[in-house]
Amino acid sequence: MMAPTTLLLLCCCLLAFPAPGPLAAGAFVGGYGINYGRIANNIPSPDKVVELLRKSKIRNVKIYDADHSVLDAFKGSGLNLVIAIPNGLVKDMAANESRPMDWLNQNVKPYLPQTRIVGITVGNEVLGGQDQSLYQPLVDAVKNVYNGLKRLHLEKQIEIFTPHSEAVFATSYPPSACVFKEELMPYMKPLLDFFATIGSPFYVNAYPFLAYISDPEHIDINYALFKPNNGIVDPNTSLHYDNMFDAQIDAAYAALHAAGFDNMEVRVAETGWASSGDQTEAGASSENARTYNFNLRKRLFLRKGTPLKPKRPVKAYIFALFNENQKFGAGSERHYGLFLPDGRISYDIGVSGLLPSSASSSMLSIKKIRAGGWMLHYLATVILSIFIFWP
């Protein structure tokens, strides 16, 4: 046991520091974040969204542009915000380094440090997408934007990345067999080389929902929803997977391994489950959406890794904050929201909305724990008590 003098010194050190305030900016705190899409005409204003996010204790937020009304609303919120350079600006950013500097000076520099901008996405699902004219410009745009951050001395404060869809993979089953499409490697390889140099993760949009609706006859919906099931065993690694989400992440790790990037972290830029959809979209229901998002949230809060990378906790941005009623495409595209337009929860996954609901949060109030400060002073009190009553 520690001597009384040692205990007293430790106690004094703990009590000498006040309860911690906002943590230093990090690209992703914890394992849970959310995508804040705004292709809708009935969602709350950005200031109300900030209130909702803080009440729901969701700290990591990703948007799909750099809208100034959002950047203004996030000032002083303590929330980590990732902003985006849309696909339509990728060629412009690749043309020369002056355009990224203009963009950074307009959308980033004036808002720091009050708005905690911790990341910038350059494009979304470009490689493997239909517009092949963006493939090479994406690589150049990423480099130019990073060089702009470096000129502003922000390269260590703001992470840069580009999210990929499953379309970049030639195969993903079993997970260990996953490789990148050969025709994409002339663009993927230099992109990964650059990200490895600057320490950026590989971001993938992983949707068990999309995999399931593509082949509902052969995919066990329980496997897709994190519900009890027999799972699969990868014949090459003998690793057992009891959910598709982990398998999709390890497939990305396998592709990186095959390409020579063993040390690159995989994070999830988007994942979610639609609460409604077209008749052809099997499994799109409120109950399945609740089950997936509830089980996913529980899995992410455990901060555990995957069968292939058990010591590397998974981090994921959920899609999405709201249903977006003006999105095009299949019916499911407009039904991924965790919250209704008035700020109430769509279904109970253990978070609170802006308005009262029959559902209650399973998390302690952030006001009670004070970002860990309560626990720190509680520990100090316990140690002090031990010292006082030392025999």
Disulfide bonds with the S-S distance in Angstrom:
none
